[in-house]
Amino acid sequence: MTIVKRLNSNYNKHMIVYDPFWQTMKAKGESTYTLIHKYGIGSGTIDRIRKGEDITTQKLDDLCHIFHCKVEDIILFVDSPNSKH
């Protein structure tokens, strides 16, 4: 149920980043305070997003419902310049 699971330190070819989350939160007029206190998103989840760590697909779904948005408005897949396709 985890979005990204880094299996080892060599698995850094691809990344999911939360840059769109911050933009969407601002555009929707929400704050981390309202996410925590109005919508019940845990402060640990916000901290994990800040640090670029894994969150569950359930939390991703919750955020999409809160913001009335698509998953790509929360996360972005960034392809490493070192990856070979």
C-alpha positions in Angstrom: 0.0 0.0 0.0 3.1 2.2 0.0 3.5 4.5 -3.0 7.3 4.3 -3.2 9.4 1.7 -1.5 13.2 2.3 -1.8 14.6 -1.2 -1.6 18.2 -0.2 -1.4 20.5 2.7 -1.8 21.1 1.8 -5.5 17.5 2.3 -6.3 17.6 6.0 -7.0 16.9 6.0 -10.7 13.3 7.2 -10.3 11.7 9.3 -7.6 8.3 10.6 -6.6 8.3 14.1 -5.3 5.6 16.1 -3.6 6.2 19.5 -5.2 2.7 19.5 -6.7 1.2 18.9 -3.2 2.5 22.3 -1.9 1.2 24.1 -5.0 -2.2 22.4 -4.8 -2.5 23.1 -1.1 -1.8 26.8 -1.7 -4.1 27.0 -4.7 -7.0 25.4 -2.7 -6.5 27.8 0.2 -5.5 25.1 2.7 -2.6 24.9 5.1 -0.9 22.1 7.0 -2.9 23.3 10.0 -6.2 22.8 8.4 -5.2 19.4 7.0 -4.3 18.3 10.5 -7.1 19.9 12.5 -10.0 20.1 10.1 -9.4 17.0 8.0 -7.6 14.7 10.4 -4.4 14.2 8.3 -1.7 13.2 10.8 1.2 15.5 11.5 3.4 12.5 10.7 2.0 12.3 7.2 2.8 16.0 6.7 6.3 15.5 8.0 6.8 12.5 5.6 5.7 14.7 2.7 8.1 17.4 3.8 10.9 15.0 3.9 10.0 13.3 0.6 9.3 10.0 2.3 6.7 7.3 1.5 3.0 7.8 2.2 0.3 5.2 1.8 -2.0 5.2 -1.1 -4.8 5.7 1.4 -3.3 9.0 2.4 -2.8 9.9 -1.2 -6.5 9.1 -1.8 -7.5 11.2 1.3 -5.6 14.2 0.0 -7.1 13.9 -3.5 -10.6 13.9 -1.9 -9.8 16.9 0.3 -8.4 18.9 -2.5 -10.8 17.6 -5.1 -7.9 16.8 -7.4 -6.0 14.1 -9.3 -3.1 12.2 -8.0 -0.7 14.2 -10.3 -1.8 17.3 -8.4 -0.2 15.7 -5.3 2.8 13.8 -6.5 5.2 13.9 -9.5 7.4 11.2 -10.9 10.8 12.6 -11.7 13.0 10.6 -14.0 16.7 10.6 -13.1 19.0 11.9 -15.8 21.1 8.8 -15.2 18.4 6.3 -16.0 18.4 4.4 -19.2 15.2 3.5 -21.0 
